[in-house]
Amino acid sequence: MMRITEECLACGSCIDSCPVEAISEGDIYSIDQEKCENCGACVDTCPTGAIVED
C-alpha cells in the first residue's frame, strides 16, 4: 500500500505519473487505496521522497 507523507509539496508530479488516477490533490496529496495498483510510478517521480510503501 502506497502512502503520501507530510513531506509532500503538492507539486503534481505523482498525479501525472499515476496510470489509474488514484491520487487526489490537496495540501498534502492522497492516494485512493481502492484504485491504487502499487505500481510504484508515483514513488519514482516524487522529488521529495514523500511517497512510501507501508
N, C-alpha and C positions, 0 to 999 in steps of 0.2 A: 504494500500500500504506500503510495506517494503522499507526502505532506509538505506544505509550504510553511516555512518558519518566519519568525519576526524579521529576519534579515532581508525579506522581500522589499524591493524598491518600487514595485508596481511598474516596471519598465515595459512589460508586454511581450518580452521575448518568448516566454513559455506559451502564451496563448497562440502565437503564430506557429509554434512547433508541434502543438498537440493535434494528432490526426483524428481524434474523436471528439474534439471540442469539449473537454472535461474541465477546463479551467475557466473560472469566473473572475472578473475584475473586482477590485475593492481596495481599501487602504493597504491591506495585505491580501493578495490573490488567494483563491481557494480552489481545491480540486474536488470535483464530484466523484466520490468513490464508486458510485454505481456505473458511471461511464468510463472511468479510468481503466486502461488495459495494462498498466505498469510497464509500458514500453521503454520508458526512460528518456524519451526525446526531450522532455522538458528539463530534465536534470542536466543534460548535455548543453543546453542553451542558456541556462541561468548564469548570469555573470557574477552573482554573489554567492552561489552555492546554497541558496535558500530552500532548495527542494531536496528533501531527503526521503529515503525509503525506511519505513518503520517495520 
